[in-house]
Amino acid sequence: MKEPEKPSFDAAAYLASTGPGRKLVQFAPKQILYAQGDAADSVFYIQKGSVRVTVVSSAGKEATITLLAAGDFVGEESLAAAEGQRMASATALTVCCALKIRRDEMIRAMHEEHELSDLFLKFLLARSIRIQADLVDQLFNSSEKRLARILVLMASLGESGAKETTIPKISQETLAEMIGTTRSRVSFFMNRFRKLGFIEYNGQIRVHRSLLNVVLYDHFPGDDAAQPPMEGISGEPF
């Protein structure tokens, strides 16, 4: 007698629903998904919202590693051969919904379901490429261009094809940490971008596609013009 065929696996459905070893969790803005030093016992798949990943040095200085959005995994270090501790903290920037998957369940599913392992591998490769690009950015680009690139990446302008899009509230201190400069320089550059028509802000930052052209072609209009005064921007979230 012919054995019944195994139902086809749907990675999207798996990551959108609860089941053995996985559950949906909701986070309010500034709520911690996990903290540096916690047991690395699970992976999170972000369904909605955005997450900030940070590390704190032994001297107590905090630095932002990256910002993640819907469709990203966070906490993937838990899949290492030996269980250990979290090397960073993950905090919700906005209202966030995520699927929390236990380490053993994620490992099982990846071994048995190639569609899920392929999806996860693509994510890891994209993350690796992003990290390399971030390093090159830090080594060779000016802090102004680094800020422009971060805003474009957060707005996902290169992927959506939209002419403009908004990004979650984020403080100048966080942006300064990510690009390796001071809050006052971020304040100056944000004011310059606004005057050049690259961004708008009123509670949220709206990024125009023209800023993507600046990143791609490495040219700011009016580079020889007098620099605008710093005004209208504080250290609070935009």
N, C-alpha and C positions, 0 to 999 in steps of 0.2 A: 504494500500500500504506500502510495506516494505521501511523503510528509508535507504538511502545509508549509507554504513559503513564509519566511519571516517578514513581518510588515516592514515596509521601507522606512528608513529613519529620516526625520525632518528636523534639521538642526535649528531652523528658525522657530519651529513649534516647541522644541525642547527648551530653548532659551527664553521662551515667552511664557512658560507654564511651570507650575510647581510639580513635585513628585518626590520619590525616594531620594533623600540626600540633598534636596534643593528646595528653597522657599523664597517667596517674594518679601522684600523688606523695603520700608519707606523711610526716607530721611528728610528732615527739615534742613533748611540752609544752616550751615556751620555745624551740623551734627556729624560726629565722627563715625565712619564706617569701621575703621580699625586704627589702632595707634601703634607707633613705632615701639617695638619690644613685645607686642602681643604675640601669642602663638599663631604661626602661619598655618592655619588649618582649613582655609577655604578660599575660593575665588569668587569675585563678584562680576556679574555681567550687567553693565549699566543699560537699563531699558529707557530711562527718561532722566533728563537733567544733566548736570555736569559735576565733576569731582576734581578736587585739587590734591595733588600728591606732594607731600613735603617731608623733609628730613631735618632733624635737630642735631647739631654737633655736641660734643662733650662739653663745650663751653656755653651751650645753651642758645646758640645762634641758629635761627630757622631759615631754611632756603626752600623755595618752590622748585620741584623737579619738572612737573608737567601738569597740564590740565587735560582731563579726559571727558568725553561726551557719550551720548547714547550710541550704542554699538561697540563700545570699547570694553575690554576686560580690565580689571584692576585687582592686584593681589596675586598675580600669576606666579610670584616667587614661591608660593606655597607648594607648587608642583615639583620642586626640587627633590632629588633622590631621598634626602633625609629631612624630616620635619624640623623646622627651626623657628626663629622669631622674625617678626616683620622688620624689614630694614627701613621702612618709611611709614608715614601716616597718610590716610586717605580721608578727606573731609568733603562733605557735600557743599558745593557753592550755591546751588539752587535747590528747590524741591526735587528730590531724586528718588527714583524707583529702581531697584536693582534685584537681580536674582542671585541669591547667595547659594553657592554650590560647595558642598563639603569636598575636601581634598580627595578622599577615597572615591567618591562618586564621579568627580571630574576625571580622575585617572582611569577609572573603569570605562566611562563613556568614550574617552579618547582612544582607548585601546580597541574597543569594540565597534565604534562608529566612525568610519573614515570621513564622513561629511563634516562631523564636528572637529576632528583633528585637523582637517584641511583648513577649516575656517579659523581655528585657533592659530595654526601655523602662519596663515596670511596676516593675522593680527600681529604676531610676534615679529615677523619680517618688516611690516610697516613701522612698528615701534622702533626696531633696530635702525631702519633707514632714517627715521625722524631724529633719533639720538645722534647719529653721525652728522646729520644736517645741522642740528643744534650746535655741535662741537665746532663745525666749520664756521657757522655763523658767529660764534663767540670769538674765534681766532682771527677772522678776517674782516668782518663787517663792523661798521660804526654802530654805536648804541642807538642812533636814530633809526637806522635800517633794521636793526634787531627788533626794535619796538614795532616797526611797521610789519615785519614778518610775523611776530607773535599775534598781532591783531588780525591779520589776514588768516592765519591758521585757526584762530579761535572762531572766526566768522565762517570758516570753510568756504570762502569765496571761490577758490579754485576748483571745488568739487561740485557745488550746487549749480553754478552757472548764473546765479542770481546777480542782479546789479548792485544790491545792497542787502545787508542783513544785520541783525543785532546780536550782541553777545551779552552774557550775564554780567551783573554788577561785579566789579573787581576793583580793588584798591590800587592806588599808585604804588604803594609799598610792595604789593605782590608782583606787579609788572616790573618794578625795579629789580626785585630778586631774580626774576626769570631772565632778564637781559643783562644783569651784572652792572647796574649803574645806580645812581641815587634817585630818590623820589623827586627831588627838585628838577633833575634832568628830564624825568618822565613828564613832569608837569609842563616843562617848557616845550617838549616835543608834541605832547597832546594838544597844546594850544596852537602850535604851528600847523599840525595836521588839520585842526578845525578851520583855521584861517585859509588854508589851501583848499578846503572843501572835500578833504578825504574822509572826515568823520563828522558825526553830530553826536551830541550827548544831552540827554535830559532824563535822568534816572538810569537809562541804559545807553550803552555806546552803540551807535549805528555806523557800520563801516561800509563805505562806498567802494565799488569795484575799482575806482581809479587808484586806490592805494595798492591794489594787487599789481597794477602796471608799474608803480614805483619800485616794488620789490623785484619784479621780473627784469626791468630795464635799468635799475640802479640810477635813477635820476629824479631829483626833487625839483619841481618848478621853482624858480626864484632863488636858486642856491646862492646867487650873488647879491640878493636883496638884503636889506637890513633885517635882522632877526626881530620877530614880534616880541612885545613885552609879555612876561608871565602874568596872566590875570585870569580870574574866573575859575580857577581850579584849586581845590584843596586836597588834603591828604585823605579825605573820606572816600568811600566807594563812589564811583560815578553814578 
